[in-house]
């Protein structure tokens, strides 16, 4: 498991480490970093400093010039900005490296295809003043860029894209079963003592296997608390190639596989496998012609198929 000790040369004033994992998306990374330049913690007091760690998960290190071109601007604001190369492919390796390198007792995750809204960091870390808060989850708004949102993409599908948790309009502790992702969250570093993000199932390259939320689910099952702050918002760029019904079904299948692995690994209750299937009808189905109701039904079926496949594969 990764070490979680404070780096020896760390500035003792660093209260929060923002970790940005990136993989071959320099333009999006630049937009993410630009959204962080005005963020602050502790009301801007010089006694409370935050750092930003960019964990580059590409051997080509496309993120290095993006970071280097912005280091001076962040330094003027007293914010260390570091580029760290993690050549072992996979987002879980990158997240584990970020935790190991972090100097802060609090760690905040934001993904390279996300942009922080004004006041994001302050809102995300404020609840930790309560010692009963172990993790904080923010809200994620979809950003379709220059592309129109498809008519079939209703709000209940946005979670497939790690957006729109929508648990409440007010801040509160999350209840069991109320899920959140890793792209906009913060946690106490000590929670990961002796633990790490699972490296055998996390995203790697274009693969759709997911460790999203897996470790946090295990921590919550062991008693860790999560405080939801809808005001700690980021926007998440939805890549155009994902605005496709067939992609949604593939994503749901592999989420089912990933969830089976998580349930077995962490001793969580396994889901019942209760469905009937005609492979011929499924193969003949024109996915692109499905309306939102039909797509939801087939997506749920693909999830169950993935869960069943996981029970036979692992």
PAPA-374770 format. One record per residue (C-alpha): residue number from 1; residue in one letter; x, y, z. Coordinates in Angstrom, 3 decimals, padded with zeros to 6 digits. Example, Ala and Ser with C-alpha at 12.3 -4.5 7.8 and 13.67 -1.06 7.14 Angstrom:
<recs>
REC   num   residuo         c1         c2         c3
REC     1         a    012.300   -004.500    007.800
REC     2         s    013.670   -001.060    007.140
</recs>
This chain:
<recs>
REC   num   residuo         c1         c2         c3
REC     1         x    000.000    000.000    000.000
REC     2         x    001.225    003.564   -000.672
REC     3         x    002.847    005.489    002.141
REC     4         x    000.840    008.439    003.421
REC     5         x    003.481    010.207    005.505
REC     6         x    004.115    013.919    005.001
REC     7         x    007.013    014.549    002.555
REC     8         x    010.143    015.514    004.498
REC     9         x    010.690    018.885    002.802
REC    10         x    007.056    019.991    002.930
REC    11         x    006.071    023.506    003.983
REC    12         x    004.406    022.993    007.395
REC    13         x    001.816    025.656    006.509
REC    14         x    000.352    023.507    003.718
REC    15         x   -003.126    022.537    004.873
REC    16         x   -004.559    021.202    001.620
REC    17         x   -003.067    019.392   -001.353
REC    18         x   -005.046    019.649   -004.581
REC    19         x   -004.306    016.609   -006.737
REC    20         x   -004.988    016.776   -010.488
REC    21         x   -004.502    013.491   -012.331
REC    22         x   -004.004    013.936   -016.063
REC    23         x   -003.467    011.736   -019.111
REC    24         x   -002.692    013.229   -022.522
REC    25         x   -005.162    016.133   -022.314
REC    26         x   -002.936    019.244   -022.136
REC    27         x   -005.585    021.727   -023.303
REC    28         x   -008.111    020.540   -020.739
REC    29         x   -005.410    020.460   -018.054
REC    30         x   -004.581    024.082   -018.821
REC    31         x   -008.220    025.103   -018.399
REC    32         x   -008.405    023.186   -015.116
REC    33         x   -005.295    024.891   -013.722
REC    34         x   -006.525    028.304   -014.829
REC    35         x   -009.697    027.717   -012.794
REC    36         x   -007.571    027.026   -009.714
REC    37         x   -005.447    030.167   -009.778
REC    38         x   -007.928    032.233   -007.785
REC    39         x   -008.817    029.547   -005.256
REC    40         x   -007.828    030.002   -001.625
REC    41         x   -008.150    028.327    001.740
REC    42         x   -008.384    029.650    005.285
REC    43         x   -009.787    032.971    004.076
REC    44         x   -006.523    033.693    002.313
REC    45         x   -004.534    033.763    005.572
REC    46         x   -000.754    033.302    005.082
REC    47         x   -000.891    030.736    007.880
REC    48         x   -002.898    028.404    005.611
REC    49         x   -001.366    027.421    002.294
REC    50         x   -002.447    024.980   -000.357
REC    51         x   -000.378    023.239   -002.997
REC    52         x   -001.292    021.791   -006.384
REC    53         x    000.159    018.493   -007.583
REC    54         x   -000.313    017.544   -011.227
REC    55         x    000.167    013.790   -011.575
REC    56         x    000.977    013.150   -015.223
REC    57         x    000.080    009.570   -016.133
REC    58         x    001.657    009.650   -019.584
REC    59         x    005.229    008.641   -020.322
REC    60         x    005.324    011.482   -022.864
REC    61         x    004.679    013.999   -020.052
REC    62         x    002.442    016.239   -022.151
REC    63         x    001.388    017.994   -018.960
REC    64         x    004.870    019.273   -018.081
REC    65         x    004.909    022.391   -020.320
REC    66         x    001.345    023.195   -019.224
REC    67         x    002.456    023.213   -015.599
REC    68         x    005.751    025.004   -016.196
REC    69         x    004.031    027.826   -018.105
REC    70         x    001.851    028.544   -015.047
REC    71         x    004.205    027.979   -012.130
REC    72         x    005.303    031.612   -011.897
REC    73         x    001.703    032.876   -011.752
REC    74         x    000.855    030.464   -008.942
REC    75         x    004.106    031.278   -007.105
REC    76         x    003.106    034.956   -007.009
REC    77         x    000.050    033.821   -005.035
REC    78         x    002.136    031.652   -002.721
REC    79         x    000.824    028.397   -004.180
REC    80         x    003.380    025.685   -005.035
REC    81         x    002.519    023.980   -008.339
REC    82         x    004.383    020.753   -009.073
REC    83         x    004.485    018.375   -012.027
REC    84         x    004.978    014.716   -011.043
REC    85         x    005.380    011.954   -013.603
REC    86         x    003.716    008.616   -012.820
REC    87         x    004.578    006.250   -015.668
REC    88         x    002.648    003.249   -014.334
REC    89         x   -000.516    003.517   -016.468
REC    90         x   -003.881    003.785   -014.767
REC    91         x   -005.730    006.484   -012.857
REC    92         x   -005.483    004.545   -009.587
REC    93         x   -001.681    004.578   -009.816
REC    94         x   -001.890    008.328   -010.400
REC    95         x   -004.225    008.888   -007.444
REC    96         x   -002.021    006.793   -005.154
REC    97         x    001.029    008.778   -006.242
REC    98         x   -000.807    012.001   -005.516
REC    99         x   -001.683    010.853   -002.011
REC   100         x    001.921    009.776   -001.369
REC   101         x    003.328    013.121   -002.575
REC   102         x    000.767    015.306   -000.797
REC   103         x    002.025    017.504    002.041
REC   104         x   -001.420    018.537    003.283
REC   105         x   -003.444    016.729    005.907
REC   106         x   -006.414    017.287    003.601
REC   107         x   -006.412    016.129   -000.016
REC   108         x   -008.761    017.486   -002.681
REC   109         x   -009.262    015.760   -006.024
REC   110         x   -010.244    017.519   -009.224
REC   111         x   -009.882    015.868   -012.639
REC   112         x   -008.084    017.373   -015.608
REC   113         x   -011.353    017.677   -017.569
REC   114         x   -013.014    019.642   -014.776
REC   115         x   -012.933    023.349   -013.959
REC   116         x   -013.444    024.698   -010.458
REC   117         x   -016.115    027.338   -009.903
REC   118         x   -015.443    030.432   -007.789
REC   119         x   -015.003    029.586   -004.112
REC   120         x   -014.730    025.855   -004.807
REC   121         x   -011.758    025.066   -002.568
REC   122         x   -012.961    027.132    000.390
REC   123         x   -016.405    025.485    000.249
REC   124         x   -014.951    021.998   -000.153
REC   125         x   -012.629    022.119    002.862
REC   126         x   -014.670    024.246    005.293
REC   127         x   -016.639    021.260    006.686
REC   128         x   -013.417    019.689    007.992
REC   129         x   -013.585    022.152    010.887
REC   130         x   -015.941    019.517    012.282
REC   131         x   -013.772    016.563    013.394
REC   132         x   -016.697    014.263    012.629
REC   133         x   -016.307    014.888    008.889
REC   134         x   -014.005    012.392    007.141
REC   135         x   -014.770    013.125    003.477
REC   136         x   -016.506    015.905    001.554
REC   137         x   -018.264    015.546   -001.792
REC   138         x   -019.009    018.491   -004.063
REC   139         x   -021.392    018.848   -006.986
REC   140         x   -020.499    018.327   -010.656
REC   141         x   -022.174    020.204   -013.505
REC   142         x   -021.983    018.867   -017.072
REC   143         x   -020.192    020.953   -019.681
REC   144         x   -020.982    020.010   -023.282
REC   145         x   -018.638    022.583   -024.778
REC   146         x   -019.572    023.470   -028.339
REC   147         x   -021.836    020.427   -028.659
REC   148         x   -025.555    020.424   -027.973
REC   149         x   -026.852    018.190   -025.212
REC   150         x   -028.671    015.266   -026.865
REC   151         x   -032.434    015.071   -026.279
REC   152         x   -032.102    011.529   -024.932
REC   153         x   -029.594    012.552   -022.249
REC   154         x   -031.980    013.144   -019.355
REC   155         x   -030.780    014.140   -015.890
REC   156         x   -030.997    010.586   -014.554
REC   157         x   -028.299    009.549   -017.042
REC   158         x   -025.826    012.249   -016.023
REC   159         x   -024.406    010.118   -013.203
REC   160         x   -023.083    007.779   -015.921
REC   161         x   -020.866    010.727   -016.891
REC   162         x   -019.919    011.379   -013.226
REC   163         x   -022.141    014.456   -013.083
REC   164         x   -025.187    015.778   -011.246
REC   165         x   -025.337    013.902   -007.948
REC   166         x   -028.221    016.140   -006.902
REC   167         x   -028.615    014.732   -003.404
REC   168         x   -029.849    018.001   -001.908
REC   169         x   -029.895    021.768   -002.260
REC   170         x   -028.442    022.146    001.249
REC   171         x   -025.220    020.802    002.747
REC   172         x   -025.629    017.652    004.849
REC   173         x   -024.141    014.240    005.606
REC   174         x   -024.761    011.667    002.891
REC   175         x   -026.921    008.676    003.706
REC   176         x   -025.982    005.065    002.865
REC   177         x   -026.486    004.474   -000.833
REC   178         x   -025.993    008.139   -001.778
REC   179         x   -022.976    007.850   -004.037
REC   180         x   -020.309    010.313   -005.178
REC   181         x   -017.317    010.140   -007.487
REC   182         x   -013.648    010.958   -007.105
REC   183         x   -013.550    013.937   -009.461
REC   184         x   -014.701    016.557   -006.942
REC   185         x   -014.065    015.500   -003.380
REC   186         x   -011.753    015.935   -000.412
REC   187         x   -010.714    013.668    002.435
REC   188         x   -008.412    013.425    005.421
REC   189         x   -005.124    011.896    004.327
REC   190         x   -004.959    009.681    007.413
REC   191         x   -007.980    007.737    006.122
REC   192         x   -005.698    006.130    003.560
REC   193         x   -003.061    004.918    006.004
REC   194         x   -002.350    001.367    004.804
REC   195         x   -004.867    001.697    001.968
REC   196         x   -004.781    002.699   -001.654
REC   197         x   -006.946    003.066   -004.731
REC   198         x   -007.250   -000.378   -006.366
REC   199         x   -004.856   -000.531   -009.307
REC   200         x   -006.267   -003.632   -010.991
REC   201         x   -009.645   -002.175   -011.962
REC   202         x   -009.166    001.580   -012.348
REC   203         x   -009.351    003.459   -015.653
REC   204         x   -006.348    002.944   -017.903
REC   205         x   -006.158    004.632   -021.293
REC   206         x   -009.497    004.250   -023.079
REC   207         x   -010.689    001.305   -020.968
REC   208         x   -014.068    001.530   -019.239
REC   209         x   -013.333   -000.548   -016.149
REC   210         x   -013.875    001.755   -013.195
REC   211         x   -012.613    002.039   -009.658
REC   212         x   -014.643    005.229   -009.262
REC   213         x   -015.778    005.457   -005.671
REC   214         x   -014.638    001.908   -004.847
REC   215         x   -012.214    002.809   -002.073
REC   216         x   -014.559    005.429   -000.647
REC   217         x   -017.375    002.868   -000.559
REC   218         x   -015.154    000.574    001.515
REC   219         x   -014.195    003.435    003.853
REC   220         x   -017.849    004.316    004.352
REC   221         x   -018.709    000.685    005.070
REC   222         x   -016.059    000.823    007.802
REC   223         x   -017.692    003.900    009.355
REC   224         x   -016.215    006.940    007.554
REC   225         x   -018.593    009.875    007.085
REC   226         x   -019.215    011.976    003.964
REC   227         x   -020.504    015.549    004.007
REC   228         x   -022.148    016.783    000.813
REC   229         x   -021.652    020.432   -000.187
REC   230         x   -023.654    021.380   -003.301
REC   231         x   -021.981    024.798   -003.295
REC   232         x   -018.544    023.272   -003.936
REC   233         x   -019.056    023.008   -007.672
REC   234         x   -016.969    022.046   -010.671
REC   235         x   -017.924    021.762   -014.327
REC   236         x   -017.040    018.508   -016.075
REC   237         x   -016.377    018.480   -019.806
REC   238         x   -018.372    015.724   -021.514
REC   239         x   -016.258    014.395   -024.351
REC   240         x   -018.196    014.348   -027.658
REC   241         x   -017.401    010.681   -028.379
REC   242         x   -019.287    009.762   -025.198
REC   243         x   -022.516    011.437   -026.305
REC   244         x   -023.592    008.140   -027.814
REC   245         x   -026.133    005.607   -026.553
REC   246         x   -023.846    002.667   -027.347
REC   247         x   -021.101    004.240   -025.190
REC   248         x   -023.565    004.552   -022.297
REC   249         x   -024.389    000.845   -022.536
REC   250         x   -020.713   -000.169   -022.605
REC   251         x   -020.072    002.098   -019.635
REC   252         x   -022.946    000.514   -017.694
REC   253         x   -021.711   -003.010   -018.472
REC   254         x   -018.220   -002.320   -017.159
REC   255         x   -019.616   -000.494   -014.137
REC   256         x   -021.462   -003.705   -013.331
REC   257         x   -018.229   -005.707   -013.590
REC   258         x   -016.404   -003.163   -011.420
REC   259         x   -019.146   -003.138   -008.778
REC   260         x   -019.087   -006.918   -008.470
REC   261         x   -015.333   -006.778   -007.845
REC   262         x   -015.804   -004.070   -005.207
REC   263         x   -018.572   -005.964   -003.420
REC   264         x   -016.540   -009.170   -003.311
REC   265         x   -013.249   -007.511   -002.367
REC   266         x   -014.595   -005.435    000.483
REC   267         x   -017.125   -007.938    001.803
REC   268         x   -020.129   -005.822    000.799
REC   269         x   -023.567   -007.250    000.122
REC   270         x   -023.730   -008.693   -003.389
REC   271         x   -026.637   -007.743   -005.628
REC   272         x   -029.196   -010.409   -006.614
REC   273         x   -028.857   -011.598   -010.202
REC   274         x   -032.463   -011.844   -011.316
REC   275         x   -033.148   -011.169   -014.981
REC   276         x   -034.132   -012.968   -018.151
REC   277         x   -032.466   -012.357   -021.487
REC   278         x   -032.941   -013.152   -025.144
REC   279         x   -029.527   -012.717   -026.738
REC   280         x   -031.039   -012.725   -030.208
REC   281         x   -033.351   -009.841   -029.421
REC   282         x   -030.575   -007.942   -027.662
REC   283         x   -028.195   -008.303   -030.605
REC   284         x   -030.902   -007.219   -033.051
REC   285         x   -031.807   -004.154   -030.988
REC   286         x   -031.229   -000.780   -032.676
REC   287         x   -029.779    001.072   -029.702
REC   288         x   -029.821    004.471   -031.392
REC   289         x   -033.605    004.289   -031.814
REC   290         x   -034.302    003.866   -028.098
REC   291         x   -036.182    006.643   -026.317
REC   292         x   -034.983    007.681   -022.818
REC   293         x   -037.287    005.197   -021.059
REC   294         x   -036.164    002.316   -023.269
REC   295         x   -032.522    003.334   -022.959
REC   296         x   -032.789    003.349   -019.163
REC   297         x   -034.247   -000.170   -019.188
REC   298         x   -031.539   -001.515   -021.487
REC   299         x   -028.807    000.327   -019.554
REC   300         x   -029.998   -001.317   -016.336
REC   301         x   -029.902   -004.675   -018.110
REC   302         x   -026.341   -004.066   -019.324
REC   303         x   -025.339   -003.221   -015.760
REC   304         x   -026.801   -006.522   -014.528
REC   305         x   -025.049   -008.378   -017.349
REC   306         x   -021.757   -006.779   -016.334
REC   307         x   -022.340   -007.692   -012.687
REC   308         x   -023.081   -011.294   -013.671
REC   309         x   -020.037   -011.371   -015.955
REC   310         x   -017.885   -010.141   -013.077
REC   311         x   -019.064   -013.023   -010.887
REC   312         x   -017.846   -015.459   -013.543
REC   313         x   -014.642   -013.664   -014.479
REC   314         x   -013.196   -012.899   -011.031
</recs>
